[in-house]
Structure formats: structure tokens, C-alpha cells
């Protein structure tokens, strides 16, 4: 079975919930796994992805036609690389409205691409409604609900909240100690370089905690990949 | 099937008559309604540049050209004849249609006559309505508000608006939505029908590297116009259902 190339659409209608962090983690996961990828920053003001992946990132301002072309046309170029789009909160509605208007999802399917929505929640009922709207509009579009416990903690209600989404797939990004968060927010700090070549000059405690944090996130990405691979397998041993 | 003539015109220039004619030809082709067109922008025609296979340039005020259009209505394979009237010539063209007896023939049920009156944003467009009203009693008369150039129609006071509209029996309003400027410009440069641009084709039918986003904009725009034309019942006007015996 031919594997379709993923287009990860990391999005949320709410700011500061961990959308860019999720996109960044996904990109670093691809580096660690030695998989080709490219990233798209749709926030022309705070370009997190282009800070950490300058060579792989296209900045596309969706408020202008040229930016829309830079994003959608590039996403549809046939190539084996995964595409990771960090959809800025202010571009959220515009992105999906335009994708619908221009028939982006239908064209992606025709080109053997697999758009996957990573919907980052903030714990509100409104976020469930917003995710439902996407599911209703594009029922065959895979969706993963992401909760970033550091940016938008769901607390004890996490399971109930995640269960209210019409998708059984979710990623949970554990909260990070403030010291570690400051460390990873340094524009010079690469998560993938840290995983591949752990620095000797870093505190052992910081190093261990960061590795644990990254492993827990990457394990979820792995598990999603494996589940997809299994579902796509034609023959299974009984 | 009764031959139909669709006249697209306005007395004011720059309101997008040719754009409406182009979209109309795409709509007819999409609905498998054979059509031909006459571009009255002699000696060079914009409509002909986009639809060369079905368009001829004529001067509708000249007898020879009037014969080319109206004497062939029943002979041609085209079910619909679209006439893109040059700016400022709508009243004169309608007068010529009356003088050659076309309007009488419409009255007798020989032809279907549809007029698309493309309005500009100013009150002077409303003045045109009063001017052409005497000629359009037998026509299916549609007022077309063309927003393609981001036109706003705010200059129209509702009272003024309704006073003009009471003078003419309109079959309905058609709204042509705004098309993204870059998409509009790229289609202009490509010099192809909107539908060909959407399909990623050049004028010669080869594949063209048009941006997916721009094709998407044009596709949505065409779909919206098509919905508008369906809403006002254009298809059933042109292809009336056969009567049961």
C-alpha cells in the first residue's frame, strides 16, 4: 500500500495554548527520525518555526494572496517530505475557509497527501465546538487533539475533556519545569540536536528531565505512526 | 428549441460587461448549452481574446453586421447568442434591435431575449434604467451588480433606487462577487476563459502552471456566479421544458 505523505496542520482558535510548541516538537521529531520535512509559519510577526528551522521554513502571511500561494501551492508540490504548518490563531478561520473554498483537501487527497489536523485545545467547551466544526465539514479529515499541559493545563478534567471530542486520538504534552522551559525557549537551543548529541556541559538533572519530557512526546508521535502503519497493513498475523 | 439572445450591456464604461459575458459563456459551456458570441468592441474585441473560437467582432449599428447576427439566429447550431455591447451603446443597440424588428419577433414568441444590464456604482447607472425601459418590456431583464472590481454601491439612496426600479419590470438582480485581484490579473494575462484557467489549461489546450490558490479563487468565483444564474432561473429560460401533449 502506498504511504501518503502527511501534511500536519497544527492549529487552535485560541492563542498561547501551545500550537507553535507542538509544531516545533513535530519538526524536531522528524529530524531525530531522519525524515525529510518542511515547515510553514503563518504568523508573520512571531516566527517560531523559522527561528528554530530557518532552512526548512517558509513564512506565509495568509492575509495576502502571495502568502496564500506560498503556503497552499507549496503544500501541494509532489515531494516525499512531511509538511508541518503552524497555523496562527488569527489565521485559523481564514485558513479553513480558504482551504474549503479552493478545494485544498480534495486536491491533497488526489495528490496522495494526507492532511492531519492537530487541534490544540484550551480546555473550554468552545474548543470542542470549534473542533467539531472541522469534523463536520471534513468528516474524513484525521484529527488529533493536543493538550499542552504547560501552556493550557486541563487539570483533573483532562480525560473528561478529551473524551468530549469526536476523535479518539490525542497527544498530551506534559508541563515543563520553568527552568527547562527557559532553556528550550532559547532561540539557539535545538531539541533534536539535544536528543541526538546531548551536551556535556548541561546539568545532569536538566538533561535527564528534558530527555524524559521529549521522549514522552516523541513516543506519542511514534505510537501514532505505528497505529497508522498497522491500520494500513493488508495482512496481519493472527 | 427557441433561439435565445443574451445582450450584456451598460451605457457606462468600466463596469465589467466583458467579464460578465466571459463568465456567462463559461456558464453556458458548463451546462452544455451551445453558444456563440458577438463582441461589439470593433475593431478589436476583448471578449474575442478570451473566447476566440466562438466570438466574432461586429459593429451592431451596421446593417451588414446586424444581418450576420439576427438573420442567422435560427440557422446556427448555437442555442444562445451572447452579444457583448460596447460601452455607451446599450440604448443605441436596443433601438437598433427594435428597428430591425427583433423585439417584435421576441414579442411574437420567435426568440427568447435576455438583457443583462451591468450597473455601475453611481446614480448615473440608475438613469440608464429609465432610458432603456421602453425597449425591454419583452425582455427578461436582469440587473447585474458587478463587485469584481471591489465596487461599492453605497452611493445609492434606497428611495432613489426604488423609484428607478419601479420604472422597469426586472426579472431579478444578479450579483457578481469580487474576484481576488491577483487571480483576476493572472487570468487576464493568460487570455483564456475562466473555466480553462481553473482547469489549468492554456489557450491552446496544453497544461498551464497556474497557481492552485488562484485557480481555487476563480473556481469559487465561477461557482458563485453559476449559483446566481441558477437562482434567477437562467437555464430554464434558455432551455424551457418541452410541453407535454
Interface residues (C-beta under 8 A of the other chain):
Chain A: X65 X66 X68 X69 X72 X73 X76 X98 X101 X102 X103 X104 X107
Chain B: X180 X181 X182 X183 X211 X212 X213 X214 X215 X216 X217 X219 X220
